[in-house]
């Protein structure tokens, strides 16, 4: 009898919990994850533009703008870096974000600036 009651309870409770979990996941996606990644994407685009401007015409002002853009991008990433599923989990994107500075435009730009070339 206790086994039957437990089976009935589990059968009834599971869909309710699944619906609640689904609703919580949808709310997280709509109110936290998607907006957070959109903000991060905007930040990376602004950083790319700032770095390109710095490489084209190096100046103290351009460097300061790039540093601000970098800080804003890091802040935007820190809001979503805990999300380790979805598109960020594909093709090692999550790990590549951390290694980006070594092979990215800022690093290439820095090498060009040190060598005295612009292109």
N, C-alpha and C positions, 0 to 999 in steps of 0.2 A: 504494500500500500504506500509506504514512504517513497519507494522507488518510482511508482506511478506519479505521485504528487510532484516529485522532483522533475521528472520528465516533462510533465505538463507545465510546470513553472518555467523551465528552461525554454520550452517551445514558445511560450507566450512572451517571455521577457526578451528573448534574443532579437526579434524584429524591432521592438521598441528601442533597445540599445543601439541596434544598427542604424535606425532612423536618426537617433540623437547624434551618433557618431558622424553620420553623413551630413547632418545639418551643421555640426560644429566644424567639420572639414570645409564645407562650402563657405561658411562664414569666414574661416581663416583665409581661404583663397581670395575671397572677394574684398575683405577689409584689411588684410595684412600682407599676404604673400604677393599677390599680383600688383598692388600699388607699390609695395617695397621694391620689387624687381623693376617696375617702370621707373621709379625714382633712381635706382642704380643705373639703369640704361641711359637715362638723361644725364646723369653725372659722368658716365664714361664718355658720352658723346661730347659733353662740354670739355672734359679733360683732353680728349683727342684734338679738339679745335684749339685749345689753349697751347698744347704742346707743339702743334703745327705752327702756330703764330710765333712761339718762342724760337723754334728752329729757323723760321724764315727771317726774323728780325730780333736777334737776341738783345734783351735790355733788362734792366732791373725791374721795370714795370711788368714786362711780359713774364719774367721769372716769378714775380709775386703773384700774378694772376694764375700761373700754372700751379704754384704751391697751394693756392686757395682751392683751385679746381680739384687737385689731388686730395686735399683734406676732405672736401665735400664728397668725393667719390668713396673714400675710405669710410666716412660716416654712413653713407647710403648702404655700402656693402655690409657694415657691421649690423645693420638692422635686419638683414635677411640671411646672414651667413649661417644661422642655425638651421635653415631649411636645406636639407640634404637629400631631397627627392624631387622628382620631376625633371624638367629639362636640364637643370644644373648638374644632375647626376649622370647625364649622358656624356660620352666622349671625354670623360675626366674634366669637365668644365670647372667643377668646384676646385679641384687641385690646380688647374691651369691659372685660375684667377690669382692664386697666391704666388705663382711663379712668373706672372706676367711681366714684372719689372725687368727681369733678366733679358727677355727677348722682344720687348715691346718697343714701340716708337720712342718713348722717353729715353730708353737706353741707347737706341740708335742715334737719337738726336744728341745725347750727351757725348757719344763717341765722335760725332761730326764736329761738335763745338770744341772738343779737346784737340781735334786734329786741325781745326781751322777751316774746314770745308763747310759749305752750305749747299744742300741739294736734297 
